[in-house]
Amino acid sequence: MSIKLVSINIEGQKHLENVRELLERENPEVICFQECFPETIEDMTNDNWPYKFFVPTYKVDQNEQGLKYSADRQWGEAILSKLQISEKTVLRVTMEAYGPDNLPGHGVDNHLPTILLATIGGIRVGTTHFTWTPIASVTARQRDHVEELLKMIKGEELVLCGDFNIPRGNEMYQKLSEKYLDNIPASIESTLDPILHYANKDNPGRLKLVVDYIFSTPKYRVSNVRTVEGVSDHCAILCEIDKLI
């Protein structure tokens, strides 16, 4: 069985019309969102993707970035599907001083990297919004989180996508790509939108980094990988996934 998947960091409610148009045009079986509100999920997908798996990762400050907010200001990650979702799993790389019922505010030093795993049509799909670092650097915190992530998913056959906040080629990327196949074509120079990303606002295309990925294990074939600009501050990533074994 083959499924079409799209992964997008949608940046809250800033780009909803763009995202909606993409979903209507591409009509994927599976959607992986990062930086989304639960209300957004219901509003955008309706009955087209009836199976929904949302997990909050932190609370957004009321005045941050001029965003509109959900009632409880929680945003996080989601997997949405046309096909039934089974075997839902939530892996929190670190809880530090927080818990799922005591989420931190949105900040670079308290972001809780979380992995959502779901089995859809016999395919194990995961998504994450991983630890942010300044100026594409590597920090001790991110390094610890990558080590913990690799321990937590060791032995899992899966396709893991999302916004990793890890530039292609750096030390943490090497750690991940030693264990998992990076399916983003080498010809793709950036997954940051050349205009909508804040770093490119005044100088379009200035910041070029691949930080969004679709990693996989040998059990799966990921094909027809492409990016779509003009959707959010990160490009949407689309692919098709087949189970080989």
Legacy VTK file of the C-alpha trace (Angstrom):
# vtk DataFile Version 3.0
C-alpha trace
ASCII
DATASET POLYDATA
POINTS 245 float
0.000 0.000 0.000
1.232 3.485 -0.865
0.273 6.668 0.972
0.833 10.299 0.057
2.096 12.416 2.959
2.613 16.117 3.490
4.614 17.602 6.370
4.344 21.317 7.192
5.360 23.626 10.000
2.294 25.857 9.643
3.390 28.577 12.129
0.182 28.745 14.108
-2.571 30.612 12.301
-0.461 32.876 10.101
-0.850 31.027 6.803
-4.086 29.074 7.041
-5.447 29.962 3.613
-2.187 28.910 1.963
-2.187 25.635 3.861
-5.836 24.965 3.068
-5.242 25.526 -0.645
-2.304 23.118 -0.620
-4.304 20.395 1.109
-7.213 20.772 -1.292
-4.888 20.620 -4.284
-2.671 17.737 -3.150
-5.269 15.755 -1.154
-2.748 13.612 0.770
-3.774 10.582 2.796
-1.655 11.741 5.744
-0.845 15.222 7.073
1.851 15.987 9.645
1.598 19.458 11.184
4.053 21.227 13.458
3.226 24.456 15.356
-0.522 23.979 15.142
-3.491 24.759 17.366
-6.199 22.119 17.958
-8.866 24.501 16.650
-6.886 24.908 13.447
-6.941 21.175 12.875
-10.711 20.999 13.153
-11.258 24.094 11.037
-8.978 23.092 8.188
-9.550 19.375 7.832
-13.226 18.815 8.712
-14.311 15.352 7.578
-11.720 15.006 4.817
-9.167 13.716 7.325
-11.389 12.228 10.040
-8.657 10.548 12.070
-6.738 13.062 14.180
-3.891 12.782 16.670
-2.853 16.050 18.380
-0.405 16.534 21.243
0.379 19.956 22.789
4.016 20.809 23.365
3.870 24.281 24.915
1.760 27.370 25.464
2.181 30.480 23.347
2.342 33.914 24.967
-0.694 36.039 24.182
1.208 38.784 22.370
3.753 36.653 20.567
4.231 37.350 16.858
0.723 38.748 16.493
-0.742 35.269 16.280
-4.347 34.430 16.976
-4.735 31.892 19.723
-6.807 28.977 20.809
-8.740 29.224 24.045
-6.004 27.629 26.164
-3.096 28.822 23.953
-1.753 25.288 23.551
-0.070 24.402 20.311
1.884 21.394 19.253
2.053 18.656 16.652
-0.545 16.601 14.836
-0.982 13.650 12.522
-4.186 13.682 10.455
-5.313 10.889 8.188
-7.965 9.725 5.764
-7.186 6.195 6.961
-7.690 4.870 10.447
-4.884 5.599 12.906
-3.772 2.815 15.233
-0.979 2.328 17.749
-0.676 5.965 18.758
2.484 6.713 20.727
3.815 9.920 22.282
7.521 10.146 23.067
8.691 13.191 24.988
12.435 13.466 24.627
12.645 15.416 27.863
10.120 16.609 30.395
12.715 18.582 32.368
10.695 20.587 34.920
7.439 20.184 33.020
4.812 17.569 32.347
2.059 17.057 29.773
-0.392 18.806 32.103
2.077 21.561 32.997
3.362 22.867 29.689
6.014 25.583 29.484
5.685 28.856 27.685
7.103 29.117 24.190
10.827 29.706 24.475
14.070 28.429 23.030
15.251 27.065 26.376
12.103 25.190 27.371
10.777 23.734 24.128
9.808 20.106 24.788
10.788 18.048 21.737
8.063 15.482 21.208
7.624 12.652 18.718
4.174 11.481 17.637
4.061 7.965 16.202
1.053 6.409 14.497
0.422 3.337 12.382
-1.597 4.163 9.262
-2.375 1.524 6.664
0.364 -0.640 8.148
2.913 2.183 7.824
4.528 3.610 10.957
4.612 7.403 10.613
6.244 9.808 13.027
6.502 13.577 13.237
8.414 15.987 15.443
9.235 19.639 15.998
12.712 19.350 17.416
14.943 21.492 19.617
15.653 24.967 18.248
19.128 26.495 18.432
20.318 30.040 17.609
21.842 30.758 14.207
21.761 27.087 13.168
24.296 26.198 15.858
24.620 23.032 17.939
24.006 23.370 21.671
24.617 20.929 24.500
20.862 20.788 25.042
20.140 19.828 21.442
22.991 17.326 21.474
21.510 15.629 24.549
18.072 15.605 22.937
19.354 13.950 19.757
21.059 11.241 21.789
17.846 10.641 23.732
15.767 10.600 20.537
17.991 7.938 19.002
17.642 5.807 22.128
13.851 6.161 22.182
13.253 5.151 18.571
16.000 2.541 18.331
14.631 -0.570 16.647
11.527 1.184 15.300
10.791 0.743 11.617
9.326 4.103 10.633
9.166 7.179 8.474
9.972 10.219 10.642
9.262 13.694 9.310
9.033 17.226 10.607
10.910 20.396 11.471
14.119 19.220 13.132
15.820 22.628 13.453
19.008 20.810 12.429
20.766 22.076 9.274
21.792 19.450 6.768
25.449 18.512 7.150
26.097 19.615 10.717
27.119 17.407 13.643
23.575 16.532 14.734
22.502 15.852 11.164
25.367 13.382 10.846
24.131 11.570 13.969
20.664 11.172 12.478
21.723 10.344 8.935
24.055 7.597 10.182
20.985 5.751 11.480
18.238 6.824 9.072
17.999 7.570 5.373
17.521 11.256 4.573
15.037 11.362 1.693
15.338 15.082 0.948
17.015 15.305 -2.484
20.462 16.894 -2.563
19.135 19.318 -5.175
16.905 20.970 -2.556
18.956 23.806 -1.056
16.499 25.021 1.575
13.258 24.106 3.307
12.819 27.643 4.639
10.422 29.671 2.538
12.408 32.292 0.575
9.863 35.025 1.351
7.567 33.977 4.227
10.317 33.028 6.684
11.133 35.969 8.982
14.846 35.822 8.143
14.042 36.360 4.459
11.442 39.100 4.882
13.684 42.011 3.883
16.080 40.028 1.722
14.249 37.202 -0.072
16.196 33.977 -0.259
18.987 35.200 2.016
18.780 32.303 4.484
18.983 28.888 2.863
18.941 25.884 5.177
17.480 22.415 4.964
16.026 21.785 8.428
12.878 19.791 7.566
13.315 16.119 6.764
11.724 12.811 5.940
13.903 10.109 7.476
13.166 6.424 6.961
14.312 2.908 7.806
14.849 0.123 5.232
11.326 -1.224 5.662
9.959 1.727 3.683
10.519 3.373 0.332
10.005 7.139 0.208
9.619 8.530 -3.312
8.518 11.601 -5.267
9.844 13.919 -2.567
9.359 17.598 -3.320
8.948 20.915 -1.567
6.281 23.548 -2.131
6.976 27.219 -1.426
4.450 29.904 -0.545
2.635 27.827 2.072
4.169 28.788 5.433
7.471 30.047 6.805
8.774 26.552 6.089
8.190 24.819 2.776
5.681 22.008 2.684
7.305 18.637 2.021
5.391 16.032 0.045
6.230 12.406 -0.628
4.833 8.954 -1.267
5.549 6.072 1.110
5.490 2.351 0.342
6.004 -0.523 2.735
8.633 -2.891 1.318
8.633 -5.743 3.825
LINES 1 246
245 0 1 2 3 4 5 6 7 8 9 10 11 12 13 14 15 16 17 18 19 20 21 22 23 24 25 26 27 28 29 30 31 32 33 34 35 36 37 38 39 40 41 42 43 44 45 46 47 48 49 50 51 52 53 54 55 56 57 58 59 60 61 62 63 64 65 66 67 68 69 70 71 72 73 74 75 76 77 78 79 80 81 82 83 84 85 86 87 88 89 90 91 92 93 94 95 96 97 98 99 100 101 102 103 104 105 106 107 108 109 110 111 112 113 114 115 116 117 118 119 120 121 122 123 124 125 126 127 128 129 130 131 132 133 134 135 136 137 138 139 140 141 142 143 144 145 146 147 148 149 150 151 152 153 154 155 156 157 158 159 160 161 162 163 164 165 166 167 168 169 170 171 172 173 174 175 176 177 178 179 180 181 182 183 184 185 186 187 188 189 190 191 192 193 194 195 196 197 198 199 200 201 202 203 204 205 206 207 208 209 210 211 212 213 214 215 216 217 218 219 220 221 222 223 224 225 226 227 228 229 230 231 232 233 234 235 236 237 238 239 240 241 242 243 244
